[in-house]
Amino acid sequence: MIKGYKADQLQERCDEYNRNGVEMYGEDAEQMSLRDYTEREAENDPNFFSWLFDTDEEVTDEQMEEYQEWLEEL
């Protein structure tokens, strides 16, 4: 089960990413949505799903389905 505070933490990270973009590139810096940020993290961070599901086990098909449904709600 994905805990509610995980979305909050991802939102904080996404906001920081967007702030850093503005600081580096100015007001015209492209802003990333929470969903896009989350998808990017899932693709690039090999530990993302372990963190998201609080497990050291391999992610199950059921967890991936839960992730996809959760992602749709972001």
Buried (B, 14 or more C-beta within 10 A) or exposed (E): EBEEEBBEEBBEBBBEBBEEBEEEEEEEBEEBEBBEBBBBBEEEEEEBBBEBBEEEEEBEEEBEEBBEEBBEEB
